[in-house]
Amino acid sequence: MSNVHVESSRDGSGSTGLDDLSRAILAFESEWPRHTGDKEEALRRKLGIEPARYYQLLGRLTDDPAAQAYAPLLIGRLRRLREARSARRARLLR
């Protein structure tokens, strides 16, 4: 069961501005928050894409306002994780 919270559009149509793959990636990420070998096999099986492509698309979704509206808690968590990794890398380069 996914914990992605879906916001309805203002016109009541339910349109999210995201394609099916984007919604599937967000749902998958909410179910598999940790990066493991099992996760990589599951995303190949469920989404039919390779891990590198999955993480490219997930990175783009992290900056997408439509994804923020669709899954605000998930996108907030992903942004915090990305910022923490960036700060950690910056500390290592000093």
Secondary structure, DSSP 8 states (H G I E B T S, - for coil): ---------TTSS---S--HHHHHHHHHHHH--S--HHHHHHHHHHH---HHHHHHHHHHHHT-HHHHHH-HHHHHHHHHHHHHHHHHHHHHH-
